[in-house]
Amino acid sequence: MMKRLLAMVSALVLVTFAARVPLLAHAGHEHKVMGTVTMAMTDHLSLKDKDGKEVTVKVTKDTKVKATPAIKVEEIKEGTRVVVSAVEEKDKTLTAKTIEVGTAPAAQ
């Protein structure tokens, strides 16, 4: 009886702990980052994500920018909304595969 109770308590503790551990991203997997551009350069893009966290994404010659009209990464204006599809590298950095450019805020 005691062994059974101990096993049930152990299982309950394990399930409770597992439920609190966030799911972590794994290197090599594609991630979507949505946010507002804070800086755009030829080699990287910085943006604030939907949670207000600053995210920097590396840009390579293979990164595709989807915008109408067509633009280069460094031409994306601060305040523009984007959706970035990126791959997480082993060093936890993100490398952009595609950058979908949305709208910039209206000029005031």
C-alpha positions in Angstrom: 0.0 0.0 0.0 2.8 2.4 0.9 4.7 1.6 -2.4 1.5 2.4 -4.3 1.0 5.7 -2.5 4.6 6.7 -3.0 4.4 5.8 -6.7 1.2 7.9 -7.1 2.7 10.9 -5.3 5.9 10.6 -7.4 3.8 10.5 -10.6 1.8 13.6 -9.5 5.0 15.5 -8.7 6.5 14.6 -12.1 3.3 15.6 -14.0 3.1 18.9 -12.1 6.8 19.7 -12.8 6.5 18.7 -16.4 3.5 21.0 -16.9 5.4 24.0 -15.6 8.5 23.5 -17.9 8.0 25.6 -21.1 8.5 24.0 -24.4 11.9 25.0 -25.7 12.8 25.6 -29.3 15.3 23.2 -30.8 18.2 24.1 -33.1 17.4 23.5 -36.8 13.7 24.1 -36.5 11.9 26.9 -38.2 10.2 29.6 -36.1 7.9 32.5 -36.8 8.6 35.8 -35.2 6.0 38.5 -35.6 6.8 42.1 -34.5 7.6 45.7 -35.3 11.0 46.6 -36.8 13.3 48.7 -34.6 16.3 48.5 -37.0 17.1 47.0 -40.4 20.6 46.5 -41.7 22.0 44.4 -44.5 23.2 41.6 -42.1 20.5 41.7 -39.4 17.0 42.8 -38.5 15.9 43.9 -35.0 12.3 43.9 -33.9 10.1 44.0 -30.9 8.0 40.8 -30.8 4.3 40.7 -29.8 5.4 40.3 -26.2 7.5 43.5 -26.3 10.8 41.5 -26.3 13.7 42.7 -28.5 14.6 40.0 -31.1 17.6 40.1 -33.5 17.6 37.9 -36.6 20.6 37.4 -38.8 20.0 38.1 -42.5 22.0 36.2 -45.3 22.2 36.4 -49.0 19.6 33.6 -49.1 17.0 35.5 -47.1 14.0 36.4 -49.2 12.1 39.6 -48.6 8.5 39.5 -49.5 7.2 43.0 -50.1 5.2 45.0 -52.6 7.0 46.8 -54.2 10.2 44.7 -53.9 12.7 46.1 -51.3 16.0 45.1 -49.7 16.2 44.3 -46.0 18.0 47.6 -45.2 15.1 49.5 -46.8 12.6 48.3 -44.3 11.6 51.3 -42.2 11.4 51.4 -38.4 7.9 50.7 -37.2 7.1 48.4 -40.1 5.3 45.2 -39.1 7.0 41.9 -40.3 6.6 38.2 -40.0 10.0 36.4 -40.1 10.4 32.7 -40.7 13.8 31.8 -39.2 15.9 28.8 -38.3 17.4 28.6 -34.8 21.1 27.8 -35.0 23.1 25.7 -32.5 24.3 28.9 -30.8 20.6 29.9 -30.2 20.7 32.7 -32.8 18.0 33.0 -35.4 18.7 33.2 -39.2 16.0 34.5 -41.4 14.7 32.5 -44.3 11.9 34.9 -45.3 10.8 38.3 -44.1 7.2 39.2 -45.0 6.8 42.9 -44.8 3.5 44.3 -43.6 2.6 48.0 -43.1 4.4 50.9 -41.7 2.6 53.3 -39.3 1.0 56.3 -41.0 3.1 59.4 -41.0 2.1 62.0 -38.4 
